[in-house]
Amino acid sequence: MFIRKKKNKSGVISIQIITKLKRESILIKTIGSSNDEIEVQQLVKRAKKFIDTYAGQQTLDFSPSTNLIKTAFENILFVQLFK
């Protein structure tokens, strides 16, 4: 999935969420449209947030504060100990 900025005939920029399926682009959702650059940036942020939550997709946080990597390695070691 990706975000497409499509300029319309009227000069307005539409923010769309697109996915590819068998070399064909499929429109998932149009977030909105505007000719104001600041509003276009806000629409892109909304589109990114939509992609992060669409269809159960999750974003993994690898920041040091989450200890995700440490937990993953501990779980791997735990599983190998009890094989």
N, CA, C and O atoms as a Maestro MAE file, in Angstrom:
{
 s_m_m2io_version
 :::
 2.0.0
}

f_m_ct {
 s_m_title
 :::
 protein
 m_atom[332] {
  # First column is atom index #
  i_m_mmod_type
  r_m_x_coord
  r_m_y_coord
  r_m_z_coord
  i_m_residue_number
  s_m_chain_name
  s_m_pdb_residue_name
  s_m_pdb_atom_name
  i_m_atomic_number
  :::
  1 25 0.832 -1.169 0.000 1 A "MET " " N  " 7
  2 3 0.000 0.000 0.000 1 A "MET " " CA " 6
  3 2 0.880 1.237 0.000 1 A "MET " " C  " 6
  4 15 1.937 1.270 0.631 1 A "MET " " O  " 8
  5 25 0.426 2.252 -0.719 2 A "PHE " " N  " 7
  6 3 1.183 3.484 -0.746 2 A "PHE " " CA " 6
  7 2 0.232 4.659 -0.937 2 A "PHE " " C  " 6
  8 15 -0.947 4.487 -1.245 2 A "PHE " " O  " 8
  9 25 0.779 5.856 -0.745 3 A "ILE " " N  " 7
  10 3 0.006 7.088 -0.863 3 A "ILE " " CA " 6
  11 2 0.321 7.723 -2.210 3 A "ILE " " C  " 6
  12 15 1.483 7.850 -2.596 3 A "ILE " " O  " 8
  13 25 -0.730 8.117 -2.914 4 A "ARG " " N  " 7
  14 3 -0.545 8.777 -4.201 4 A "ARG " " CA " 6
  15 2 -1.124 10.182 -4.118 4 A "ARG " " C  " 6
  16 15 -2.245 10.389 -3.653 4 A "ARG " " O  " 8
  17 25 -0.326 11.145 -4.584 5 A "LYS " " N  " 7
  18 3 -0.795 12.520 -4.731 5 A "LYS " " CA " 6
  19 2 -1.136 12.703 -6.206 5 A "LYS " " C  " 6
  20 15 -0.248 12.698 -7.059 5 A "LYS " " O  " 8
  21 25 -2.411 12.862 -6.499 6 A "LYS " " N  " 7
  22 3 -2.857 12.958 -7.883 6 A "LYS " " CA " 6
  23 2 -3.395 14.354 -8.143 6 A "LYS " " C  " 6
  24 15 -4.320 14.815 -7.473 6 A "LYS " " O  " 8
  25 25 -2.801 15.018 -9.125 7 A "LYS " " N  " 7
  26 3 -3.243 16.365 -9.474 7 A "LYS " " CA " 6
  27 2 -4.402 16.262 -10.462 7 A "LYS " " C  " 6
  28 15 -4.275 15.644 -11.519 7 A "LYS " " O  " 8
  29 25 -5.525 16.871 -10.110 8 A "ASN " " N  " 7
  30 3 -6.715 16.836 -10.949 8 A "ASN " " CA " 6
  31 2 -6.671 17.942 -12.002 8 A "ASN " " C  " 6
  32 15 -5.799 18.810 -11.962 8 A "ASN " " O  " 8
  33 25 -7.608 17.906 -12.939 9 A "LYS " " N  " 7
  34 3 -7.678 18.924 -13.990 9 A "LYS " " CA " 6
  35 2 -7.861 20.327 -13.408 9 A "LYS " " C  " 6
  36 15 -7.374 21.305 -13.976 9 A "LYS " " O  " 8
  37 25 -8.544 20.423 -12.305 10 A "SER " " N  " 7
  38 3 -8.805 21.719 -11.685 10 A "SER " " CA " 6
  39 2 -7.597 22.266 -10.925 10 A "SER " " C  " 6
  40 15 -7.621 23.406 -10.460 10 A "SER " " O  " 8
  41 25 -6.540 21.456 -10.797 11 A "GLY " " N  " 7
  42 3 -5.348 21.884 -10.072 11 A "GLY " " CA " 6
  43 2 -5.323 21.457 -8.624 11 A "GLY " " C  " 6
  44 15 -4.339 21.685 -7.921 11 A "GLY " " O  " 8
  45 25 -6.397 20.839 -8.173 12 A "VAL " " N  " 7
  46 3 -6.492 20.349 -6.805 12 A "VAL " " CA " 6
  47 2 -5.744 19.018 -6.710 12 A "VAL " " C  " 6
  48 15 -5.779 18.208 -7.636 12 A "VAL " " O  " 8
  49 25 -5.068 18.802 -5.581 13 A "ILE " " N  " 7
  50 3 -4.318 17.563 -5.373 13 A "ILE " " CA " 6
  51 2 -5.147 16.633 -4.484 13 A "ILE " " C  " 6
  52 15 -5.538 16.993 -3.374 13 A "ILE " " O  " 8
  53 25 -5.405 15.430 -5.001 14 A "SER " " N  " 7
  54 3 -6.126 14.413 -4.238 14 A "SER " " CA " 6
  55 2 -5.128 13.473 -3.590 14 A "SER " " C  " 6
  56 15 -4.139 13.082 -4.211 14 A "SER " " O  " 8
  57 25 -5.386 13.112 -2.342 15 A "ILE " " N  " 7
  58 3 -4.562 12.164 -1.612 15 A "ILE " " CA " 6
  59 2 -5.317 10.835 -1.589 15 A "ILE " " C  " 6
  60 15 -6.417 10.737 -1.045 15 A "ILE " " O  " 8
  61 25 -4.698 9.812 -2.194 16 A "GLN " " N  " 7
  62 3 -5.348 8.524 -2.327 16 A "GLN " " CA " 6
  63 2 -4.454 7.423 -1.765 16 A "GLN " " C  " 6
  64 15 -3.227 7.516 -1.791 16 A "GLN " " O  " 8
  65 25 -5.097 6.393 -1.263 17 A "ILE " " N  " 7
  66 3 -4.374 5.212 -0.804 17 A "ILE " " CA " 6
  67 2 -4.578 4.137 -1.867 17 A "ILE " " C  " 6
  68 15 -5.704 3.780 -2.212 17 A "ILE " " O  " 8
  69 25 -3.458 3.632 -2.374 18 A "ILE " " N  " 7
  70 3 -3.467 2.699 -3.497 18 A "ILE " " CA " 6
  71 2 -2.784 1.403 -3.074 18 A "ILE " " C  " 6
  72 15 -1.849 1.416 -2.273 18 A "ILE " " O  " 8
  73 25 -3.251 0.303 -3.610 19 A "THR " " N  " 7
  74 3 -2.574 -0.972 -3.456 19 A "THR " " CA " 6
  75 2 -2.405 -1.594 -4.837 19 A "THR " " C  " 6
  76 15 -3.152 -1.282 -5.764 19 A "THR " " O  " 8
  77 25 -1.430 -2.464 -4.962 20 A "LYS " " N  " 7
  78 3 -1.177 -3.144 -6.234 20 A "LYS " " CA " 6
  79 2 -1.626 -4.591 -6.110 20 A "LYS " " C  " 6
  80 15 -1.346 -5.259 -5.115 20 A "LYS " " O  " 8
  81 25 -2.328 -5.065 -7.135 21 A "LEU " " N  " 7
  82 3 -2.753 -6.447 -7.194 21 A "LEU " " CA " 6
  83 2 -2.618 -6.919 -8.630 21 A "LEU " " C  " 6
  84 15 -3.332 -6.451 -9.517 21 A "LEU " " O  " 8
  85 25 -1.708 -7.837 -8.851 22 A "LYS " " N  " 7
  86 3 -1.450 -8.372 -10.190 22 A "LYS " " CA " 6
  87 2 -1.169 -7.251 -11.189 22 A "LYS " " C  " 6
  88 15 -1.791 -7.173 -12.249 22 A "LYS " " O  " 8
  89 25 -0.232 -6.400 -10.835 23 A "ARG " " N  " 7
  90 3 0.208 -5.280 -11.674 23 A "ARG " " CA " 6
  91 2 -0.863 -4.231 -11.935 23 A "ARG " " C  " 6
  92 15 -0.705 -3.393 -12.823 23 A "ARG " " O  " 8
  93 25 -1.925 -4.267 -11.192 24 A "GLU " " N  " 7
  94 3 -3.010 -3.306 -11.358 24 A "GLU " " CA " 6
  95 2 -3.140 -2.465 -10.089 24 A "GLU " " C  " 6
  96 15 -3.134 -2.993 -8.977 24 A "GLU " " O  " 8
  97 25 -3.257 -1.154 -10.271 25 A "SER " " N  " 7
  98 3 -3.446 -0.259 -9.128 25 A "SER " " CA " 6
  99 2 -4.912 -0.244 -8.733 25 A "SER " " C  " 6
  100 15 -5.796 -0.046 -9.566 25 A "SER " " O  " 8
  101 25 -5.153 -0.455 -7.449 26 A "ILE " " N  " 7
  102 3 -6.519 -0.457 -6.935 26 A "ILE " " CA " 6
  103 2 -6.644 0.634 -5.889 26 A "ILE " " C  " 6
  104 15 -5.859 0.696 -4.942 26 A "ILE " " O  " 8
  105 25 -7.635 1.491 -6.067 27 A "LEU " " N  " 7
  106 3 -7.892 2.572 -5.124 27 A "LEU " " CA " 6
  107 2 -8.580 1.996 -3.895 27 A "LEU " " C  " 6
  108 15 -9.661 1.416 -3.991 27 A "LEU " " O  " 8
  109 25 -7.943 2.161 -2.738 28 A "ILE " " N  " 7
  110 3 -8.525 1.713 -1.478 28 A "ILE " " CA " 6
  111 2 -9.422 2.806 -0.897 28 A "ILE " " C  " 6
  112 15 -10.563 2.554 -0.510 28 A "ILE " " O  " 8
  113 25 -8.878 4.032 -0.844 29 A "LYS " " N  " 7
  114 3 -9.638 5.130 -0.248 29 A "LYS " " CA " 6
  115 2 -9.054 6.461 -0.677 29 A "LYS " " C  " 6
  116 15 -7.837 6.607 -0.790 29 A "LYS " " O  " 8
  117 25 -9.923 7.430 -0.914 30 A "THR " " N  " 7
  118 3 -9.492 8.805 -1.127 30 A "THR " " CA " 6
  119 2 -9.629 9.524 0.208 30 A "THR " " C  " 6
  120 15 -10.720 9.604 0.772 30 A "THR " " O  " 8
  121 25 -8.519 10.044 0.704 31 A "ILE " " N  " 7
  122 3 -8.521 10.711 2.009 31 A "ILE " " CA " 6
  123 2 -9.129 12.102 1.894 31 A "ILE " " C  " 6
  124 15 -9.912 12.514 2.749 31 A "ILE " " O  " 8
  125 25 -8.771 12.820 0.845 32 A "GLY " " N  " 7
  126 3 -9.298 14.163 0.645 32 A "GLY " " CA " 6
  127 2 -8.541 14.860 -0.462 32 A "GLY " " C  " 6
  128 15 -7.664 14.276 -1.099 32 A "GLY " " O  " 8
  129 25 -8.890 16.123 -0.686 33 A "SER " " N  " 7
  130 3 -8.204 16.894 -1.717 33 A "SER " " CA " 6
  131 2 -8.153 18.363 -1.318 33 A "SER " " C  " 6
  132 15 -9.011 18.865 -0.592 33 A "SER " " O  " 8
  133 25 -7.116 19.035 -1.820 34 A "SER " " N  " 7
  134 3 -6.934 20.447 -1.520 34 A "SER " " CA " 6
  135 2 -5.900 21.031 -2.469 34 A "SER " " C  " 6
  136 15 -5.116 20.305 -3.081 34 A "SER " " O  " 8
  137 25 -5.910 22.356 -2.580 35 A "ASN " " N  " 7
  138 3 -4.861 23.026 -3.342 35 A "ASN " " CA " 6
  139 2 -3.915 23.781 -2.405 35 A "ASN " " C  " 6
  140 15 -2.956 24.406 -2.860 35 A "ASN " " O  " 8
  141 25 -4.184 23.722 -1.099 36 A "ASP " " N  " 7
  142 3 -3.344 24.338 -0.090 36 A "ASP " " CA " 6
  143 2 -2.284 23.328 0.365 36 A "ASP " " C  " 6
  144 15 -2.632 22.234 0.808 36 A "ASP " " O  " 8
  145 25 -1.006 23.676 0.263 37 A "GLU " " N  " 7
  146 3 0.085 22.745 0.555 37 A "GLU " " CA " 6
  147 2 0.057 22.267 2.007 37 A "GLU " " C  " 6
  148 15 0.360 21.103 2.272 37 A "GLU " " O  " 8
  149 25 -0.293 23.123 2.934 38 A "ILE " " N  " 7
  150 3 -0.344 22.733 4.348 38 A "ILE " " CA " 6
  151 2 -1.442 21.695 4.567 38 A "ILE " " C  " 6
  152 15 -1.241 20.717 5.287 38 A "ILE " " O  " 8
  153 25 -2.580 21.905 3.958 39 A "GLU " " N  " 7
  154 3 -3.674 20.949 4.095 39 A "GLU " " CA " 6
  155 2 -3.332 19.621 3.409 39 A "GLU " " C  " 6
  156 15 -3.716 18.555 3.890 39 A "GLU " " O  " 8
  157 25 -2.617 19.688 2.298 40 A "VAL " " N  " 7
  158 3 -2.182 18.468 1.622 40 A "VAL " " CA " 6
  159 2 -1.265 17.668 2.542 40 A "VAL " " C  " 6
  160 15 -1.386 16.445 2.614 40 A "VAL " " O  " 8
  161 25 -0.357 18.329 3.241 41 A "GLN " " N  " 7
  162 3 0.534 17.643 4.183 41 A "GLN " " CA " 6
  163 2 -0.257 16.984 5.313 41 A "GLN " " C  " 6
  164 15 0.076 15.881 5.745 41 A "GLN " " O  " 8
  165 25 -1.305 17.661 5.789 42 A "GLN " " N  " 7
  166 3 -2.144 17.077 6.836 42 A "GLN " " CA " 6
  167 2 -2.898 15.856 6.319 42 A "GLN " " C  " 6
  168 15 -3.078 14.878 7.044 42 A "GLN " " O  " 8
  169 25 -3.338 15.918 5.066 43 A "LEU " " N  " 7
  170 3 -4.025 14.774 4.471 43 A "LEU " " CA " 6
  171 2 -3.076 13.589 4.314 43 A "LEU " " C  " 6
  172 15 -3.482 12.441 4.495 43 A "LEU " " O  " 8
  173 25 -1.825 13.860 3.980 44 A "VAL " " N  " 7
  174 3 -0.835 12.790 3.867 44 A "VAL " " CA " 6
  175 2 -0.613 12.138 5.231 44 A "VAL " " C  " 6
  176 15 -0.489 10.916 5.314 44 A "VAL " " O  " 8
  177 25 -0.562 12.928 6.294 45 A "LYS " " N  " 7
  178 3 -0.417 12.375 7.645 45 A "LYS " " CA " 6
  179 2 -1.602 11.481 7.997 45 A "LYS " " C  " 6
  180 15 -1.429 10.411 8.581 45 A "LYS " " O  " 8
  181 25 -2.815 11.928 7.635 46 A "ARG " " N  " 7
  182 3 -4.016 11.120 7.879 46 A "ARG " " CA " 6
  183 2 -3.960 9.821 7.087 46 A "ARG " " C  " 6
  184 15 -4.382 8.771 7.573 46 A "ARG " " O  " 8
  185 25 -3.441 9.894 5.872 47 A "ALA " " N  " 7
  186 3 -3.324 8.695 5.034 47 A "ALA " " CA " 6
  187 2 -2.337 7.710 5.645 47 A "ALA " " C  " 6
  188 15 -2.593 6.506 5.646 47 A "ALA " " O  " 8
  189 25 -1.208 8.201 6.168 48 A "LYS " " N  " 7
  190 3 -0.229 7.325 6.810 48 A "LYS " " CA " 6
  191 2 -0.836 6.649 8.029 48 A "LYS " " C  " 6
  192 15 -0.605 5.464 8.268 48 A "LYS " " O  " 8
  193 25 -1.611 7.400 8.798 49 A "LYS " " N  " 7
  194 3 -2.266 6.834 9.976 49 A "LYS " " CA " 6
  195 2 -3.281 5.768 9.561 49 A "LYS " " C  " 6
  196 15 -3.407 4.737 10.221 49 A "LYS " " O  " 8
  197 25 -4.003 6.020 8.466 50 A "PHE " " N  " 7
  198 3 -4.967 5.044 7.962 50 A "PHE " " CA " 6
  199 2 -4.263 3.752 7.555 50 A "PHE " " C  " 6
  200 15 -4.729 2.661 7.884 50 A "PHE " " O  " 8
  201 25 -3.146 3.869 6.843 51 A "ILE " " N  " 7
  202 3 -2.400 2.691 6.400 51 A "ILE " " CA " 6
  203 2 -1.899 1.889 7.593 51 A "ILE " " C  " 6
  204 15 -1.905 0.658 7.564 51 A "ILE " " O  " 8
  205 25 -1.462 2.586 8.650 52 A "ASP " " N  " 7
  206 3 -0.955 1.900 9.841 52 A "ASP " " CA " 6
  207 2 -2.016 1.045 10.524 52 A "ASP " " C  " 6
  208 15 -1.680 0.053 11.170 52 A "ASP " " O  " 8
  209 25 -3.295 1.411 10.392 53 A "THR " " N  " 7
  210 3 -4.359 0.692 11.090 53 A "THR " " CA " 6
  211 2 -5.255 -0.102 10.154 53 A "THR " " C  " 6
  212 15 -6.126 -0.830 10.631 53 A "THR " " O  " 8
  213 25 -5.080 0.006 8.853 54 A "TYR " " N  " 7
  214 3 -5.964 -0.654 7.886 54 A "TYR " " CA " 6
  215 2 -5.772 -2.164 7.909 54 A "TYR " " C  " 6
  216 15 -4.642 -2.652 7.905 54 A "TYR " " O  " 8
  217 25 -6.866 -2.894 7.932 55 A "ALA " " N  " 7
  218 3 -6.885 -4.348 7.817 55 A "ALA " " CA " 6
  219 2 -6.014 -5.036 8.862 55 A "ALA " " C  " 6
  220 15 -5.424 -6.081 8.589 55 A "ALA " " O  " 8
  221 25 -5.934 -4.468 10.026 56 A "GLY " " N  " 7
  222 3 -5.208 -5.126 11.099 56 A "GLY " " CA " 6
  223 2 -3.699 -5.021 11.016 56 A "GLY " " C  " 6
  224 15 -2.997 -5.667 11.794 56 A "GLY " " O  " 8
  225 25 -3.191 -4.237 10.109 57 A "GLN " " N  " 7
  226 3 -1.748 -4.081 10.035 57 A "GLN " " CA " 6
  227 2 -1.265 -3.336 11.273 57 A "GLN " " C  " 6
  228 15 -1.940 -2.441 11.783 57 A "GLN " " O  " 8
  229 25 -0.100 -3.718 11.736 58 A "GLN " " N  " 7
  230 3 0.452 -3.074 12.912 58 A "GLN " " CA " 6
  231 2 1.864 -2.604 12.623 58 A "GLN " " C  " 6
  232 15 2.602 -3.234 11.866 58 A "GLN " " O  " 8
  233 25 2.228 -1.495 13.233 59 A "THR " " N  " 7
  234 3 3.573 -0.975 13.117 59 A "THR " " CA " 6
  235 2 4.346 -1.387 14.364 59 A "THR " " C  " 6
  236 15 3.885 -1.171 15.485 59 A "THR " " O  " 8
  237 25 5.508 -1.974 14.172 60 A "LEU " " N  " 7
  238 3 6.330 -2.369 15.310 60 A "LEU " " CA " 6
  239 2 7.225 -1.209 15.720 60 A "LEU " " C  " 6
  240 15 7.845 -0.556 14.881 60 A "LEU " " O  " 8
  241 25 7.280 -0.968 17.006 61 A "ASP " " N  " 7
  242 3 8.085 0.113 17.554 61 A "ASP " " CA " 6
  243 2 9.416 -0.459 18.029 61 A "ASP " " C  " 6
  244 15 9.460 -1.181 19.026 61 A "ASP " " O  " 8
  245 25 10.502 -0.142 17.324 62 A "PHE " " N  " 7
  246 3 11.820 -0.653 17.680 62 A "PHE " " CA " 6
  247 2 12.642 0.351 18.487 62 A "PHE " " C  " 6
  248 15 13.867 0.241 18.547 62 A "PHE " " O  " 8
  249 25 11.990 1.311 19.097 63 A "SER " " N  " 7
  250 3 12.732 2.273 19.905 63 A "SER " " CA " 6
  251 2 13.288 1.576 21.156 63 A "SER " " C  " 6
  252 15 12.726 0.583 21.618 63 A "SER " " O  " 8
  253 25 14.392 2.101 21.697 64 A "PRO " " N  " 7
  254 3 15.029 1.448 22.857 64 A "PRO " " CA " 6
  255 2 14.113 1.332 24.077 64 A "PRO " " C  " 6
  256 15 14.313 0.453 24.916 64 A "PRO " " O  " 8
  257 25 13.129 2.192 24.182 65 A "SER " " N  " 7
  258 3 12.280 2.167 25.366 65 A "SER " " CA " 6
  259 2 11.316 0.984 25.386 65 A "SER " " C  " 6
  260 15 10.783 0.654 26.446 65 A "SER " " O  " 8
  261 25 11.077 0.333 24.242 66 A "THR " " N  " 7
  262 3 10.095 -0.754 24.217 66 A "THR " " CA " 6
  263 2 10.684 -2.114 24.557 66 A "THR " " C  " 6
  264 15 9.948 -3.020 24.947 66 A "THR " " O  " 8
  265 25 12.001 -2.275 24.417 67 A "ASN " " N  " 7
  266 3 12.667 -3.548 24.705 67 A "ASN " " CA " 6
  267 2 12.096 -4.700 23.878 67 A "ASN " " C  " 6
  268 15 12.124 -5.850 24.316 67 A "ASN " " O  " 8
  269 25 11.583 -4.399 22.694 68 A "LEU " " N  " 7
  270 3 10.985 -5.410 21.837 68 A "LEU " " CA " 6
  271 2 12.007 -6.456 21.403 68 A "LEU " " C  " 6
  272 15 11.718 -7.653 21.417 68 A "LEU " " O  " 8
  273 25 13.178 -6.015 21.025 69 A "ILE " " N  " 7
  274 3 14.205 -6.946 20.552 69 A "ILE " " CA " 6
  275 2 14.662 -7.853 21.687 69 A "ILE " " C  " 6
  276 15 14.837 -9.055 21.491 69 A "ILE " " O  " 8
  277 25 14.856 -7.281 22.875 70 A "LYS " " N  " 7
  278 3 15.282 -8.072 24.039 70 A "LYS " " CA " 6
  279 2 14.238 -9.135 24.370 70 A "LYS " " C  " 6
  280 15 14.589 -10.283 24.644 70 A "LYS " " O  " 8
  281 25 12.975 -8.767 24.346 71 A "THR " " N  " 7
  282 3 11.896 -9.706 24.633 71 A "THR " " CA " 6
  283 2 11.847 -10.818 23.595 71 A "THR " " C  " 6
  284 15 11.629 -11.981 23.935 71 A "THR " " O  " 8
  285 25 12.051 -10.462 22.330 72 A "ALA " " N  " 7
  286 3 12.027 -11.467 21.264 72 A "ALA " " CA " 6
  287 2 13.139 -12.486 21.462 72 A "ALA " " C  " 6
  288 15 12.899 -13.688 21.352 72 A "ALA " " O  " 8
  289 25 14.350 -12.026 21.754 73 A "PHE " " N  " 7
  290 3 15.462 -12.948 21.980 73 A "PHE " " CA " 6
  291 2 15.241 -13.804 23.215 73 A "PHE " " C  " 6
  292 15 15.581 -14.987 23.204 73 A "PHE " " O  " 8
  293 25 14.685 -13.248 24.272 74 A "GLU " " N  " 7
  294 3 14.403 -14.032 25.472 74 A "GLU " " CA " 6
  295 2 13.396 -15.134 25.168 74 A "GLU " " C  " 6
  296 15 13.526 -16.250 25.672 74 A "GLU " " O  " 8
  297 25 12.383 -14.825 24.338 75 A "ASN " " N  " 7
  298 3 11.384 -15.834 23.976 75 A "ASN " " CA " 6
  299 2 11.991 -16.933 23.126 75 A "ASN " " C  " 6
  300 15 11.633 -18.102 23.275 75 A "ASN " " O  " 8
  301 25 12.910 -16.573 22.234 76 A "ILE " " N  " 7
  302 3 13.585 -17.579 21.402 76 A "ILE " " CA " 6
  303 2 14.407 -18.515 22.283 76 A "ILE " " C  " 6
  304 15 14.372 -19.733 22.110 76 A "ILE " " O  " 8
  305 25 15.143 -17.941 23.224 77 A "LEU " " N  " 7
  306 3 15.958 -18.764 24.136 77 A "LEU " " CA " 6
  307 2 15.083 -19.659 24.984 77 A "LEU " " C  " 6
  308 15 15.433 -20.813 25.229 77 A "LEU " " O  " 8
  309 25 13.940 -19.142 25.443 78 A "PHE " " N  " 7
  310 3 13.023 -19.906 26.282 78 A "PHE " " CA " 6
  311 2 12.477 -21.104 25.509 78 A "PHE " " C  " 6
  312 15 12.397 -22.208 26.049 78 A "PHE " " O  " 8
  313 25 12.102 -20.892 24.253 79 A "VAL " " N  " 7
  314 3 11.554 -21.978 23.432 79 A "VAL " " CA " 6
  315 2 12.624 -23.039 23.177 79 A "VAL " " C  " 6
  316 15 12.326 -24.233 23.203 79 A "VAL " " O  " 8
  317 25 13.872 -22.616 22.929 80 A "GLN " " N  " 7
  318 3 14.930 -23.586 22.653 80 A "GLN " " CA " 6
  319 2 15.319 -24.380 23.894 80 A "GLN " " C  " 6
  320 15 15.762 -25.523 23.780 80 A "GLN " " O  " 8
  321 25 15.163 -23.799 25.063 81 A "LEU " " N  " 7
  322 3 15.478 -24.528 26.290 81 A "LEU " " CA " 6
  323 2 14.499 -25.673 26.544 81 A "LEU " " C  " 6
  324 15 14.871 -26.694 27.122 81 A "LEU " " O  " 8
  325 25 13.269 -25.505 26.117 82 A "PHE " " N  " 7
  326 3 12.228 -26.492 26.414 82 A "PHE " " CA " 6
  327 2 11.826 -27.320 25.201 82 A "PHE " " C  " 6
  328 15 10.691 -27.789 25.121 82 A "PHE " " O  " 8
  329 25 12.758 -27.506 24.242 83 A "LYS " " N  " 7
  330 3 12.495 -28.377 23.089 83 A "LYS " " CA " 6
  331 2 12.628 -29.809 23.479 83 A "LYS " " C  " 6
  332 15 12.444 -30.696 22.645 83 A "LYS " " O  " 8
  :::
 }
 m_bond[331] {
  # First column is bond index #
  i_m_from
  i_m_to
  i_m_order
  :::
  1 1 2 1
  2 2 3 1
  3 3 4 2
  4 3 5 1
  5 5 6 1
  6 6 7 1
  7 7 8 2
  8 7 9 1
  9 9 10 1
  10 10 11 1
  11 11 12 2
  12 11 13 1
  13 13 14 1
  14 14 15 1
  15 15 16 2
  16 15 17 1
  17 17 18 1
  18 18 19 1
  19 19 20 2
  20 19 21 1
  21 21 22 1
  22 22 23 1
  23 23 24 2
  24 23 25 1
  25 25 26 1
  26 26 27 1
  27 27 28 2
  28 27 29 1
  29 29 30 1
  30 30 31 1
  31 31 32 2
  32 31 33 1
  33 33 34 1
  34 34 35 1
  35 35 36 2
  36 35 37 1
  37 37 38 1
  38 38 39 1
  39 39 40 2
  40 39 41 1
  41 41 42 1
  42 42 43 1
  43 43 44 2
  44 43 45 1
  45 45 46 1
  46 46 47 1
  47 47 48 2
  48 47 49 1
  49 49 50 1
  50 50 51 1
  51 51 52 2
  52 51 53 1
  53 53 54 1
  54 54 55 1
  55 55 56 2
  56 55 57 1
  57 57 58 1
  58 58 59 1
  59 59 60 2
  60 59 61 1
  61 61 62 1
  62 62 63 1
  63 63 64 2
  64 63 65 1
  65 65 66 1
  66 66 67 1
  67 67 68 2
  68 67 69 1
  69 69 70 1
  70 70 71 1
  71 71 72 2
  72 71 73 1
  73 73 74 1
  74 74 75 1
  75 75 76 2
  76 75 77 1
  77 77 78 1
  78 78 79 1
  79 79 80 2
  80 79 81 1
  81 81 82 1
  82 82 83 1
  83 83 84 2
  84 83 85 1
  85 85 86 1
  86 86 87 1
  87 87 88 2
  88 87 89 1
  89 89 90 1
  90 90 91 1
  91 91 92 2
  92 91 93 1
  93 93 94 1
  94 94 95 1
  95 95 96 2
  96 95 97 1
  97 97 98 1
  98 98 99 1
  99 99 100 2
  100 99 101 1
  101 101 102 1
  102 102 103 1
  103 103 104 2
  104 103 105 1
  105 105 106 1
  106 106 107 1
  107 107 108 2
  108 107 109 1
  109 109 110 1
  110 110 111 1
  111 111 112 2
  112 111 113 1
  113 113 114 1
  114 114 115 1
  115 115 116 2
  116 115 117 1
  117 117 118 1
  118 118 119 1
  119 119 120 2
  120 119 121 1
  121 121 122 1
  122 122 123 1
  123 123 124 2
  124 123 125 1
  125 125 126 1
  126 126 127 1
  127 127 128 2
  128 127 129 1
  129 129 130 1
  130 130 131 1
  131 131 132 2
  132 131 133 1
  133 133 134 1
  134 134 135 1
  135 135 136 2
  136 135 137 1
  137 137 138 1
  138 138 139 1
  139 139 140 2
  140 139 141 1
  141 141 142 1
  142 142 143 1
  143 143 144 2
  144 143 145 1
  145 145 146 1
  146 146 147 1
  147 147 148 2
  148 147 149 1
  149 149 150 1
  150 150 151 1
  151 151 152 2
  152 151 153 1
  153 153 154 1
  154 154 155 1
  155 155 156 2
  156 155 157 1
  157 157 158 1
  158 158 159 1
  159 159 160 2
  160 159 161 1
  161 161 162 1
  162 162 163 1
  163 163 164 2
  164 163 165 1
  165 165 166 1
  166 166 167 1
  167 167 168 2
  168 167 169 1
  169 169 170 1
  170 170 171 1
  171 171 172 2
  172 171 173 1
  173 173 174 1
  174 174 175 1
  175 175 176 2
  176 175 177 1
  177 177 178 1
  178 178 179 1
  179 179 180 2
  180 179 181 1
  181 181 182 1
  182 182 183 1
  183 183 184 2
  184 183 185 1
  185 185 186 1
  186 186 187 1
  187 187 188 2
  188 187 189 1
  189 189 190 1
  190 190 191 1
  191 191 192 2
  192 191 193 1
  193 193 194 1
  194 194 195 1
  195 195 196 2
  196 195 197 1
  197 197 198 1
  198 198 199 1
  199 199 200 2
  200 199 201 1
  201 201 202 1
  202 202 203 1
  203 203 204 2
  204 203 205 1
  205 205 206 1
  206 206 207 1
  207 207 208 2
  208 207 209 1
  209 209 210 1
  210 210 211 1
  211 211 212 2
  212 211 213 1
  213 213 214 1
  214 214 215 1
  215 215 216 2
  216 215 217 1
  217 217 218 1
  218 218 219 1
  219 219 220 2
  220 219 221 1
  221 221 222 1
  222 222 223 1
  223 223 224 2
  224 223 225 1
  225 225 226 1
  226 226 227 1
  227 227 228 2
  228 227 229 1
  229 229 230 1
  230 230 231 1
  231 231 232 2
  232 231 233 1
  233 233 234 1
  234 234 235 1
  235 235 236 2
  236 235 237 1
  237 237 238 1
  238 238 239 1
  239 239 240 2
  240 239 241 1
  241 241 242 1
  242 242 243 1
  243 243 244 2
  244 243 245 1
  245 245 246 1
  246 246 247 1
  247 247 248 2
  248 247 249 1
  249 249 250 1
  250 250 251 1
  251 251 252 2
  252 251 253 1
  253 253 254 1
  254 254 255 1
  255 255 256 2
  256 255 257 1
  257 257 258 1
  258 258 259 1
  259 259 260 2
  260 259 261 1
  261 261 262 1
  262 262 263 1
  263 263 264 2
  264 263 265 1
  265 265 266 1
  266 266 267 1
  267 267 268 2
  268 267 269 1
  269 269 270 1
  270 270 271 1
  271 271 272 2
  272 271 273 1
  273 273 274 1
  274 274 275 1
  275 275 276 2
  276 275 277 1
  277 277 278 1
  278 278 279 1
  279 279 280 2
  280 279 281 1
  281 281 282 1
  282 282 283 1
  283 283 284 2
  284 283 285 1
  285 285 286 1
  286 286 287 1
  287 287 288 2
  288 287 289 1
  289 289 290 1
  290 290 291 1
  291 291 292 2
  292 291 293 1
  293 293 294 1
  294 294 295 1
  295 295 296 2
  296 295 297 1
  297 297 298 1
  298 298 299 1
  299 299 300 2
  300 299 301 1
  301 301 302 1
  302 302 303 1
  303 303 304 2
  304 303 305 1
  305 305 306 1
  306 306 307 1
  307 307 308 2
  308 307 309 1
  309 309 310 1
  310 310 311 1
  311 311 312 2
  312 311 313 1
  313 313 314 1
  314 314 315 1
  315 315 316 2
  316 315 317 1
  317 317 318 1
  318 318 319 1
  319 319 320 2
  320 319 321 1
  321 321 322 1
  322 322 323 1
  323 323 324 2
  324 323 325 1
  325 325 326 1
  326 326 327 1
  327 327 328 2
  328 327 329 1
  329 329 330 1
  330 330 331 1
  331 331 332 2
  :::
 }
}
